[in-house]
Amino acid sequence: MKDEILTHLNDPRQLEKMYRTNKVPFKREFSTLYPELKGNTLADFWNERLNYESEDLYWGTSKDIAFVIIASILAGTIAKLPGFFNLDEEFFYQRNIGFIVFPILSLYFAWKNKLKTKPIIFISITILVSLLFINFLPHQKKSDSLLLSCIHLPLFLWCVLGYAFVGGSLSNYEKRLDFLRYNGDLAVMTTLILIAGIILTGVTIGLFALIDLNIQKFYFENVVIFAVAASLIVGTYLTETNPQIVNKVSPVIAKIFSPLVLITLIAYLAAIVISGKDLYNDREFLLTFNALLIGVMAIILFSVAGTSRPTKNYVETFILFLLSVLTVIVNGIALSAILFRISEWGITPNRIAVLGGNILMLTNLILVTIRLLKALRKKNDKTEVGAAIALFLPVYAIWAFLVTFFLPLIFNFK
């Protein structure tokens, strides 16, 4: 896109077309080029346009607001289905929690990106087949393969959401990274909304308690459940219509937490060695260890993807490199423990799922670590690291698909 911007620098119509087609990548690449273009009247205009931030919150059009309201009510209604039809809550939420929000968000981005008929049909059929598949599986309470299918289904639906977000352009790495940035911004915005909601809930229940009215049960069953379901939809709308609210917060959070996580991980590994904890025979500890690995991996990915523009910060890149190296070591230890347990006690659905997930994360981490090392040696930006992350996202989608739809069948629902 840099070359296209330079080529059409004096063609306002083409620049406008490029901006409307890919707003976030255009802004990022133009911001990188602008120091070389200062003094050019059109370049100065675009710089002001792209970096102007209104103090007012933009609420969008009446159609946008109507869509958000209807979508929020729909999400809350889906979440309340067990109450409306006296369904088994454990069964319903375990299998359908992903359908409360992800299909609605997929519809939102399909509408926003003006997807053609074929991608919309693909998304609709995929969601419908997933809904029917997971709900028609046998009802067995003690089935690891069924539980794993239920756990991986939201991840698969998240990947479908990603397909809608990128407008069906799977080959566009920049849009894949934009999807990761959107998730980071959404996490920040949704957290703020939920904190405000918790405060409002406490105040509301407290005020009614002062007049001897106990509304706690009613409030949680009819207001809170709708509010929680709607929080991701409202958060998405606000991040999309007002990116200036959080697009500077997410990178700052990532920069602060990366060194803190690095220090914590070093201390944790040292504590494991000192305590003599047996990772190979303690199943619960191994599960916790893998959860830690997923968390650190997510921080690395969002730290790289969350930067709104390329950076040449050597210290930041070095911290991410050290964190990646340590995470590769942690992943290697976890992988060896899983292989040991398989060799000693055989194959189970849990071990297969954890083994596959660890192999994927280790491969992705090695690619990221290599790119970070190259960035350190060349002392350039981390754009190649972002490409390594974007390249691997469809692989996670394939793995989530396999675990969701095939693992229960392979292990005969055990």
C-alpha positions in Angstrom: 0.0 0.0 0.0 3.0 2.4 0.6 3.9 2.2 -3.1 0.2 2.8 -4.1 0.0 5.9 -1.9 3.2 7.3 -3.3 2.1 6.6 -6.9 -1.3 8.3 -6.4 -0.1 11.0 -4.0 -1.3 13.8 -6.4 -4.5 12.0 -7.3 -7.1 12.9 -4.6 -9.8 10.7 -6.1 -7.7 7.5 -6.0 -6.4 8.3 -2.5 -10.0 8.7 -1.3 -10.9 5.4 -2.9 -7.9 3.6 -1.2 -8.9 5.1 2.1 -12.5 4.1 2.0 -11.5 0.5 0.9 -9.0 -0.1 3.7 -9.1 2.7 6.3 -6.9 1.3 9.1 -4.1 0.0 6.8 -4.2 3.3 4.8 -3.8 5.4 8.0 -1.0 3.2 9.3 1.0 3.2 6.0 0.4 6.9 5.4 1.6 7.8 8.9 4.8 5.9 8.2 5.4 7.8 5.0 4.3 11.3 6.2 7.7 12.4 7.7 9.1 12.1 4.1 6.2 13.9 2.6 5.9 17.0 4.8 5.5 20.1 2.8 3.3 18.5 0.1 0.0 20.2 0.3 -2.1 17.1 -0.3 0.0 15.1 2.1 -0.4 17.7 4.8 -4.1 17.7 4.3 -4.4 13.9 4.6 -2.2 14.0 7.7 -4.6 16.5 9.4 -7.6 14.5 8.2 -6.3 11.1 9.5 -5.1 12.4 12.8 -7.9 14.8 13.7 -9.7 13.6 16.8 -13.0 15.1 17.8 -13.7 15.6 21.5 -17.3 14.6 20.8 -18.4 11.0 20.8 -19.8 9.9 17.4 -22.9 7.9 17.8 -23.4 7.0 14.1 -26.5 7.1 12.1 -30.0 6.3 13.3 -29.8 3.1 11.3 -26.6 2.1 13.1 -28.1 2.8 16.5 -31.3 0.9 15.6 -29.2 -2.1 14.5 -27.2 -2.1 17.8 -30.4 -1.9 19.9 -32.1 -4.7 18.0 -28.9 -6.8 18.1 -28.5 -6.3 21.8 -32.1 -7.3 22.5 -31.6 -10.4 20.3 -28.4 -11.4 22.1 -30.1 -11.0 25.5 -33.1 -13.0 24.3 -30.9 -15.8 23.2 -29.2 -15.8 26.6 -32.6 -15.9 28.3 -33.9 -18.9 26.3 -33.4 -21.4 29.2 -35.6 -19.2 31.4 -38.3 -18.7 28.7 -38.6 -22.4 27.8 -37.5 -24.1 31.0 -34.4 -25.6 29.4 -31.5 -27.3 31.2 -29.2 -24.3 31.8 -26.0 -26.3 32.0 -26.7 -28.1 28.8 -27.8 -24.9 27.0 -24.9 -22.6 28.0 -22.2 -25.3 27.6 -23.2 -25.9 24.0 -24.6 -22.5 22.9 -22.8 -19.8 24.7 -20.9 -18.9 21.5 -24.2 -18.4 19.6 -25.3 -15.6 21.9 -22.9 -13.0 20.4 -20.7 -14.3 17.6 -23.4 -14.8 14.9 -24.7 -11.3 15.6 -21.3 -9.7 15.4 -20.6 -11.7 12.2 -23.9 -10.3 10.8 -22.8 -6.8 11.8 -19.5 -7.0 10.0 -21.1 -8.7 7.0 -23.4 -5.7 6.8 -20.7 -3.1 7.5 -18.3 -4.6 4.8 -21.2 -5.0 2.3 -20.3 -8.7 1.7 -21.4 -10.3 -1.5 -24.0 -13.1 -1.5 -21.6 -16.0 -1.5 -19.6 -15.1 1.6 -22.9 -14.3 3.4 -24.3 -17.7 2.5 -21.1 -19.4 3.6 -21.2 -17.7 7.0 -24.9 -18.4 7.5 -24.6 -22.1 6.6 -21.5 -22.5 8.7 -23.2 -21.1 11.8 -26.4 -23.1 11.2 -24.5 -26.4 10.7 -22.5 -25.6 13.9 -25.7 -24.9 15.8 -27.4 -28.1 14.7 -24.3 -30.3 15.2 -23.5 -29.2 18.7 -27.1 -29.5 19.9 -27.8 -32.9 18.4 -24.7 -34.6 19.9 -25.6 -37.1 22.6 -26.2 -35.8 26.1 -23.5 -37.4 28.1 -22.3 -35.7 31.2 -19.0 -37.5 31.5 -17.6 -37.1 28.0 -14.2 -35.4 27.5 -14.6 -35.3 23.7 -18.0 -33.6 23.9 -16.7 -31.1 26.4 -13.7 -30.3 24.2 -16.1 -29.8 21.2 -18.1 -27.4 23.3 -14.9 -25.5 24.4 -13.5 -25.2 20.8 -16.8 -24.3 19.2 -16.7 -20.6 20.4 -13.1 -20.5 19.1 -14.4 -21.7 15.7 -17.2 -19.2 15.7 -14.6 -16.5 16.6 -12.8 -17.5 13.4 -16.0 -17.2 11.4 -16.4 -13.7 12.9 -12.8 -13.0 11.7 -13.9 -14.1 8.2 -16.7 -11.6 8.2 -14.4 -8.9 9.7 -11.9 -9.2 6.8 -14.7 -9.1 4.3 -13.9 -12.6 3.1 -10.4 -11.5 2.0 -8.4 -14.3 3.6 -5.3 -13.4 1.7 -5.1 -9.9 3.2 -2.7 -10.2 6.1 -3.2 -6.5 7.1 -6.9 -7.2 7.7 -6.1 -10.2 9.8 -3.9 -8.1 12.0 -6.7 -5.5 12.1 -9.0 -8.3 13.4 -6.5 -8.9 16.3 -6.3 -5.2 17.0 -10.1 -5.1 17.1 -10.1 -7.9 19.7 -7.6 -6.1 21.9 -9.6 -2.8 21.6 -12.9 -4.7 22.2 -11.4 -6.3 25.4 -10.6 -2.8 26.8 -13.9 -1.3 25.8 -16.0 -4.2 27.1 -14.1 -4.2 30.4 -14.9 -0.5 30.8 -18.6 -1.1 30.0 -18.8 -4.0 32.5 -17.1 -2.0 35.3 -19.6 0.8 34.8 -22.4 -1.8 34.7 -21.1 -3.4 38.0 -21.1 0.1 39.7 -24.6 0.8 38.3 -25.9 -2.6 39.6 -24.5 -2.0 43.1 -26.0 1.5 43.2 -29.4 0.3 41.9 -29.8 -2.7 44.3 -28.6 -0.5 47.2 -31.1 2.3 46.5 -34.0 -0.2 46.3 -32.8 -1.9 49.5 -33.1 1.4 51.3 -36.9 1.3 50.7 -37.1 -2.4 51.7 -37.4 -3.7 48.1 -35.2 -6.7 47.3 -34.8 -6.6 43.5 -31.5 -8.5 43.4 -32.9 -11.8 41.9 -35.1 -10.0 39.4 -32.4 -7.6 38.4 -29.8 -10.3 37.8 -32.2 -12.5 35.9 -33.7 -9.9 33.6 -31.4 -6.9 33.4 -27.8 -8.1 34.0 -28.1 -11.0 31.6 -29.3 -8.7 28.8 -26.6 -6.2 29.7 -23.7 -8.7 29.7 -24.9 -10.2 26.4 -25.1 -6.7 24.9 -21.7 -5.5 26.2 -19.7 -7.1 23.3 -22.1 -5.7 20.7 -22.1 -2.2 22.2 -18.3 -2.4 22.7 -17.8 -3.4 19.0 -20.0 -0.6 17.8 -18.1 2.0 19.9 -14.6 0.8 18.9 -15.7 0.8 15.2 -17.4 4.3 15.3 -14.9 5.9 17.7 -11.5 4.2 17.3 -9.9 7.2 19.0 -11.3 6.0 22.4 -9.2 2.9 22.8 -6.8 2.6 19.9 -4.1 4.4 22.0 -5.0 2.5 25.2 -4.4 -1.0 24.0 -0.8 -0.5 22.8 0.0 1.2 26.1 -1.4 -1.6 28.1 0.5 -4.1 26.0 3.8 -2.1 26.5 3.2 -2.0 30.3 2.3 -5.6 30.7 5.0 -7.2 28.4 7.9 -6.5 30.8 5.8 -7.3 33.8 4.8 -10.7 32.3 8.4 -11.3 31.4 9.5 -10.8 35.0 6.7 -12.9 36.3 7.4 -15.7 33.9 11.1 -15.8 34.9 10.2 -15.8 38.6 7.6 -18.6 38.0 10.0 -20.8 36.1 12.6 -20.3 38.9 9.9 -21.2 41.5 9.1 -24.4 39.7 12.7 -25.5 39.7 13.2 -24.6 43.4 9.9 -26.2 44.6 10.7 -29.4 42.6 7.1 -29.5 41.2 6.5 -32.6 39.1 5.0 -31.3 35.9 5.0 -34.8 34.3 2.7 -36.6 36.8 0.6 -33.7 38.2 -2.4 -33.4 35.7 -3.9 -30.3 37.4 -0.6 -28.5 37.4 -0.1 -29.3 33.7 -3.5 -27.8 32.9 -2.7 -24.7 34.8 0.7 -24.5 33.1 -1.0 -24.7 29.7 -3.5 -22.0 30.7 -0.5 -19.8 31.6 1.1 -20.6 28.2 -2.1 -19.5 26.4 -2.2 -16.3 28.4 1.4 -15.3 27.7 1.0 -16.3 24.0 -2.0 -14.0 23.7 0.0 -11.1 25.3 2.8 -11.5 22.8 0.4 -11.6 19.8 -1.6 -8.6 20.9 1.6 -6.7 21.8 2.7 -7.0 18.2 -0.6 -6.7 16.5 -1.8 -4.0 18.9 0.7 -1.4 17.7 -1.3 1.0 15.4 1.8 1.8 13.3 5.2 0.3 12.7 7.7 1.0 15.4 11.5 1.0 15.7 11.6 0.8 19.5 14.5 -1.5 20.1 13.9 -2.0 23.9 10.2 -3.0 23.2 11.2 -5.4 20.5 14.0 -6.9 22.8 11.5 -7.4 25.6 9.1 -9.2 23.3 11.9 -11.3 21.9 12.9 -12.4 25.5 9.3 -13.1 26.3 8.9 -15.2 23.1 12.1 -17.2 23.9 10.9 -18.0 27.4 7.4 -18.9 26.2 9.0 -21.3 23.6 10.9 -22.9 26.5 7.7 -23.1 28.6 5.8 -24.6 25.6 8.6 -27.1 25.1 8.4 -28.2 28.7 4.6 -28.6 28.5 4.8 -30.5 25.2 7.4 -32.9 26.6 5.0 -33.5 29.6 2.1 -34.2 27.3 4.1 -36.6 25.2 5.3 -38.4 28.4 1.7 -38.8 29.7 0.7 -40.2 26.3 3.5 -42.7 26.3 2.8 -43.8 29.8 -1.0 -43.8 29.9 -2.1 -43.8 26.3 -4.2 -41.5 24.1 -7.2 -39.6 25.4 -9.3 -36.8 23.9 -7.9 -34.3 26.3 -4.3 -35.3 25.5 -4.9 -35.1 21.8 -6.5 -31.7 22.0 -3.8 -30.3 24.3 -1.0 -31.9 22.2 -2.3 -30.4 19.0 -2.8 -27.0 20.5 0.7 -26.9 22.0 2.3 -28.0 18.7 0.4 -25.2 16.9 1.4 -22.6 19.5 5.0 -23.7 19.6 5.3 -23.5 15.8 3.7 -20.1 15.7 6.0 -18.9 18.6 9.1 -20.1 16.8 8.1 -18.2 13.7 7.4 -15.0 15.8 10.7 -15.4 17.7 12.7 -15.8 14.5 11.0 -12.6 13.0 11.7 -10.7 16.3 15.3 -11.7 16.2 15.6 -10.5 12.6 13.9 -7.2 13.7 16.5 -6.9 16.4 19.5 -7.5 14.1 18.2 -5.1 11.5 16.9 -2.7 14.1 13.8 -2.2 11.9 10.1 -2.3 12.7 8.0 -5.4 13.6 5.8 -5.6 10.4 7.3 -9.0 9.5 6.4 -10.3 13.0 2.8 -9.2 12.4 2.9 -11.1 9.1 4.0 -14.3 10.9 1.0 -13.9 13.3 -1.5 -13.2 10.5 -0.2 -16.1 8.5 -1.0 -18.6 11.3 -4.6 -17.5 12.1 -6.3 -19.8 9.6 -4.3 -22.8 11.1 -6.0 -22.2 14.4 -9.3 -22.0 12.7 -8.7 -25.4 11.0 -7.6 -27.0 14.4 -10.7 -25.6 16.1 -12.9 -27.0 13.3 -11.3 -30.5 13.6 -11.6 -30.6 17.4 -15.2 -29.4 17.4 -16.6 -31.6 14.6 -14.4 -34.7 14.5 -13.0 -35.4 17.9 -16.3 -36.5 19.5 -16.8 -38.8 16.5 -13.3 -40.3 16.6 -13.6 -41.1 20.3 -17.2 -42.2 20.0 -18.4 -39.5 22.4 -16.2 -40.7 25.3 
